[in-house]
């Protein structure tokens, strides 16, 4: 019981001690009336005490918890960070409506073994470095081209050197290990193997990496993003379907056939040529969400990377 309830009970007992038995009222009736009177005052005291505690508690919580925008899903952005370094946090509740994710957009190849996507975080002590991600599925992705385009994401601009590496899975020496141009802007970037005069071979699996080098003397602190790739065979029916397809239709056809690198390459190169096309940004975001690359997908929807 609250202190307020105890005070009311003490006051009630004091009043009772001063109440006399009325004329015509025996002692038993008098005690019944007094018991009812005490119970009523006790309940009132408890309710009033709880009400005061609830008000006090809600006041304290109101000082500590910021208000969020109501709705099926809200995105919280840290206002103290520059636009290229905003953190996106998905907030959901029990009333969340259907996700913007487009089911069935990307169908992994049947032989795509799980695993293959690398990193995105930093193993070093610095916490002001950007997020770096290879935009790949978490299995060996397919390409129809022997000189594919590789796509990666950087959450904010950096002056640190960025290095591209490509290696045959069964070899030790990299096929290419080159520094990319610096400084590197935030957003989605494309590496073309044609720029390195390099061709992949069918039947071989390759690994590729993009590394941000924050400390050249301690490469264990690198931020690394990477994936795996193979060259696959394209069916005659797929080629026929692609013959008259526009860029959006072609992206869907490649994705549904399991050719991740072709789908992402086509939509990304077309976005570079048409950066203000919302339909293209939405499709690329849906493609990224299909392989759980939600952070760059949200950034693409909000800012049009």
Phi, psi and omega per residue, in radians:
X1 nan 2.555 -3.132
X2 -1.323 2.864 3.083
X3 -1.034 -0.648 -3.138
X4 -1.104 -0.689 3.108
X5 -1.108 -0.704 3.130
X6 -1.137 -0.700 3.140
X7 -1.107 -0.708 3.134
X8 -1.125 -0.724 3.133
X9 -1.103 -0.746 3.132
X10 -1.087 -0.720 3.122
X11 -1.119 -0.685 -3.138
X12 -1.113 -0.748 3.128
X13 -1.080 -0.667 3.109
X14 -1.099 -0.727 3.124
X15 -1.152 -0.690 -3.116
X16 -1.098 -0.672 -3.103
X17 -1.107 -0.352 -3.098
X18 -1.754 0.038 -3.113
X19 -1.656 2.247 3.137
X20 -1.633 2.776 3.069
X21 -1.265 2.236 -3.089
X22 -1.285 2.883 3.139
X23 -1.129 2.352 3.138
X24 1.389 0.033 -3.097
X25 -1.865 2.178 3.111
X26 -1.438 3.028 -3.032
X27 -1.187 -0.608 -3.100
X28 -1.173 -0.779 3.103
X29 -1.096 -0.696 -3.138
X30 -1.052 -0.730 -3.120
X31 -1.180 -0.634 3.094
X32 -1.087 -0.777 3.131
X33 -1.083 -0.713 -3.106
X34 -1.193 -0.658 3.128
X35 -1.107 -0.773 3.099
X36 -1.067 -0.712 -3.132
X37 -1.091 -0.736 -3.138
X38 -1.162 -0.762 -3.136
X39 -1.063 -0.745 -3.139
X40 -1.075 -0.761 3.136
X41 -1.178 -0.654 3.138
X42 -1.109 -0.811 3.133
X43 -1.085 -0.744 3.130
X44 -1.067 -0.712 -3.141
X45 -1.128 -0.742 -3.133
X46 -1.131 -0.821 -3.128
X47 -1.057 -0.792 3.134
X48 -1.101 -0.706 3.132
X49 -1.122 -0.774 3.111
X50 -1.107 -0.660 3.125
X51 -1.090 -0.740 3.126
X52 -1.145 -0.699 3.115
X53 -1.119 -0.712 -3.125
X54 -1.117 -0.729 3.119
X55 -1.102 -0.766 3.123
X56 -1.100 -0.730 -3.127
X57 -1.137 -0.763 -3.131
X58 -1.150 -0.552 3.096
X59 -1.144 -0.722 3.134
X60 -1.169 -0.726 -3.142
X61 -1.143 -0.612 3.136
X62 -1.113 -0.490 3.126
X63 -1.315 -0.466 -3.006
X64 -1.713 -0.511 -2.991
X65 -1.855 2.105 3.065
X66 -1.233 2.663 3.122
X67 -1.453 2.379 3.102
X68 -1.832 2.647 3.096
X69 -1.142 2.257 -3.136
X70 -1.286 2.629 3.084
X71 2.680 3.049 -3.108
X72 -1.137 -0.534 3.112
X73 -2.722 2.321 3.139
X74 -2.176 2.566 3.086
X75 -1.929 2.122 -3.132
X76 -1.696 2.219 -3.105
X77 -2.087 2.305 3.109
X78 -1.284 1.988 -3.060
X79 -1.261 -0.297 -3.081
X80 -1.489 0.048 3.117
X81 -1.827 2.642 3.087
X82 -1.147 2.808 -3.042
X83 -0.959 -0.594 -3.096
X84 -1.419 -0.048 -3.067
X85 -2.198 0.502 -3.129
X86 -1.364 2.439 3.113
X87 -1.668 2.330 -3.101
X88 -1.862 2.192 -3.130
X89 -2.190 2.131 3.137
X90 -1.457 2.157 3.129
X91 -1.977 2.139 -3.111
X92 -2.156 2.816 3.069
X93 -2.437 -3.076 -3.068
X94 -1.146 -0.318 -3.103
X95 -1.710 0.224 -3.079
X96 -1.054 2.304 3.132
X97 -1.422 -3.097 -3.122
X98 -1.021 2.429 -3.107
X99 -1.180 2.740 3.068
X100 -1.292 -0.108 3.124
X101 -1.069 2.347 -3.124
X102 -1.675 1.838 -3.066
X103 -1.170 2.422 3.081
X104 1.391 0.102 -3.128
X105 -1.152 -0.806 3.125
X106 -1.995 2.230 3.109
X107 -2.026 1.904 -3.105
X108 -1.023 2.617 3.085
X109 -1.124 2.579 -3.076
X110 -1.016 -0.593 -3.083
X111 -1.598 0.125 -3.101
X112 -1.224 1.767 3.134
X113 -1.213 2.487 3.134
X114 -1.137 2.695 -3.102
X115 1.621 2.754 3.117
X116 2.358 -0.534 3.093
X117 -1.397 2.370 -3.041
X118 -2.051 2.327 2.816
X119 1.014 -2.533 -2.995
X120 2.127 -0.401 3.102
X121 -1.750 3.122 3.117
X122 -1.959 2.476 3.072
X123 -1.671 -0.064 -3.075
X124 -1.592 3.122 -3.060
X125 -1.466 -0.187 -3.045
X126 -1.448 2.292 -3.098
X127 -1.924 0.135 3.137
X128 -1.783 0.222 -3.114
X129 -1.501 2.701 -3.113
X130 -1.309 2.871 2.998
X131 -1.443 2.287 3.137
X132 -2.151 2.243 -3.112
X133 -2.389 2.347 2.902
X134 -1.390 2.223 -3.078
X135 -1.504 1.420 -3.046
X136 -2.437 2.774 3.016
X137 -1.324 2.905 3.128
X138 -1.561 0.852 3.003
X139 -2.815 3.065 3.125
X140 -1.188 2.052 -3.129
X141 -1.535 2.682 -3.106
X142 -1.779 2.572 2.998
X143 -2.305 2.498 3.055
X144 -1.505 -0.235 -3.041
X145 -1.828 2.585 3.068
X146 -1.475 -0.214 3.032
X147 -2.191 1.212 -3.061
X148 -1.286 2.960 2.999
X149 -1.785 2.378 -3.126
X150 -1.945 2.287 -2.989
X151 -2.019 2.368 3.140
X152 -2.477 2.904 -2.999
X153 -2.233 2.437 3.063
X154 -2.246 2.220 -3.012
X155 -1.298 -0.454 3.089
X156 -2.678 2.803 -3.093
X157 -1.109 2.621 3.130
X158 -2.546 2.564 3.048
X159 -1.695 -0.087 3.100
X160 -1.196 2.576 3.108
X161 -1.163 2.545 3.114
X162 -2.116 2.338 -3.034
X163 -2.106 2.410 3.099
X164 -1.892 2.310 -3.134
X165 -2.305 2.382 3.043
X166 -2.277 2.320 -3.065
X167 -2.500 2.482 2.987
X168 -1.217 2.327 -3.051
X169 -0.997 -0.503 -3.074
X170 -1.738 0.175 3.134
X171 -2.113 2.933 -3.112
X172 -1.813 -0.726 -3.089
X173 -1.375 2.232 3.126
X174 -1.110 2.535 3.027
X175 -1.286 -0.539 3.060
X176 -2.631 2.490 3.094
X177 -2.614 1.650 -2.982
X178 -2.281 2.541 3.019
X179 -1.371 2.382 3.056
X180 -1.521 2.891 -3.113
X181 -1.108 2.556 -3.112
X182 -2.353 2.550 0.030
X183 -1.265 2.753 -3.119
X184 -1.847 2.205 -3.136
X185 -1.331 2.820 3.073
X186 -1.265 2.776 3.071
X187 2.082 -2.777 -3.100
X188 -1.769 2.284 -3.056
X189 -2.120 2.689 -3.098
X190 -2.187 2.282 3.030
X191 -1.924 2.197 3.104
X192 -1.846 2.197 3.131
X193 -1.171 -0.344 3.077
X194 -1.099 -0.493 3.115
X195 -1.192 -0.322 -3.122
X196 -1.912 0.163 3.135
X197 0.899 0.825 -3.048
X198 -2.184 2.382 3.131
X199 -2.187 2.413 3.067
X200 -1.484 2.732 3.134
X201 -1.949 2.481 3.069
X202 -1.134 2.540 3.117
X203 1.517 -0.029 3.118
X204 -2.039 2.590 3.110
X205 -1.880 2.352 -3.099
X206 -2.121 2.628 3.008
X207 -2.001 2.452 3.068
X208 -2.317 2.603 -3.060
X209 -2.429 2.590 2.910
X210 -2.118 2.201 -3.060
X211 -2.135 2.274 3.001
X212 -1.671 2.110 -3.020
X213 -1.723 1.741 -3.136
X214 -1.487 -0.421 -3.130
X215 -2.539 1.719 -3.089
X216 -1.024 -0.414 -3.139
X217 -1.446 -0.266 -3.123
X218 -2.379 1.439 -3.053
X219 -1.224 -0.195 3.063
X220 -1.162 -0.276 3.122
X221 -1.549 0.031 3.132
X222 -1.032 2.559 2.912
X223 -1.620 2.168 -3.016
X224 -2.190 2.348 2.979
X225 -2.259 2.399 -3.095
X226 -2.805 2.994 3.136
X227 -2.718 -3.048 -3.111
X228 -2.193 2.631 -3.044
X229 -2.578 2.531 3.025
X230 -2.371 2.723 3.042
X231 -1.603 2.204 -3.102
X232 -1.958 2.903 3.119
X233 -1.553 2.390 -3.141
X234 -1.746 2.284 -3.133
X235 -1.304 2.759 3.132
X236 -1.126 -0.635 -3.141
X237 -1.154 -0.638 3.101
X238 -1.169 -0.768 3.121
X239 -1.069 -0.674 3.123
X240 -1.146 -0.725 3.118
X241 -1.137 -0.530 -3.119
X242 -1.406 -0.225 -2.974
X243 -0.978 -0.819 -3.097
X244 -1.989 0.318 -3.091
X245 -1.411 2.481 2.998
X246 -1.398 -3.114 -3.027
X247 -1.107 -0.671 -3.140
X248 -1.229 -0.761 3.100
X249 -1.113 -0.717 3.137
X250 -1.124 -0.698 3.094
X251 -1.020 -0.780 3.141
X252 -1.139 -0.747 -3.124
X253 -1.105 -0.803 3.115
X254 -1.089 -0.753 -3.103
X255 -1.132 -0.767 -3.119
X256 -1.219 -0.393 3.089
X257 -1.510 -0.061 3.086
X258 1.603 0.159 -3.141
X259 -1.675 1.491 -3.063
X260 -1.050 -0.850 -3.015
X261 -1.143 -0.636 3.100
X262 -1.179 -0.779 -3.116
X263 -1.070 -0.866 -3.093
X264 -1.225 -0.600 3.126
X265 -1.125 -0.810 -3.099
X266 -1.102 -0.846 -3.089
X267 -1.189 -0.613 -3.110
X268 -1.257 -0.714 3.114
X269 -1.196 -0.577 3.087
X270 -1.269 -0.552 3.052
X271 -1.176 -0.649 3.067
X272 -1.035 -0.648 3.131
X273 -1.405 -0.450 -3.121
X274 -2.330 1.200 -2.984
X275 -1.152 -0.290 -3.091
X276 -1.760 0.220 -3.134
X277 -1.470 1.880 -3.060
X278 -1.187 -0.538 -3.132
X279 -1.128 -0.661 3.122
X280 -1.200 -0.746 3.108
X281 -1.093 -0.707 3.134
X282 -1.113 -0.728 -3.131
X283 -1.162 -0.736 3.124
X284 -1.138 -0.708 3.099
X285 -1.063 -0.715 3.117
X286 -1.136 -0.650 3.103
X287 -1.123 -0.755 3.121
X288 -1.146 -0.689 3.116
X289 -1.128 -0.494 -3.123
X290 -1.118 -0.376 3.103
X291 -2.058 0.424 3.036
X292 1.120 0.574 2.999
X293 -1.707 1.194 -2.942
X294 -1.324 -0.567 -3.111
X295 -1.140 -0.929 3.070
X296 -1.132 -0.500 3.105
X297 -1.127 -0.796 3.123
X298 -1.120 -0.715 3.114
X299 -1.103 -0.682 3.129
X300 -1.125 -0.712 3.129
X301 -1.172 -0.707 -3.049
X302 -1.384 -0.765 -2.971
X303 -1.986 -0.181 -3.125
X304 1.125 1.209 -3.038
X305 -1.102 nan nan
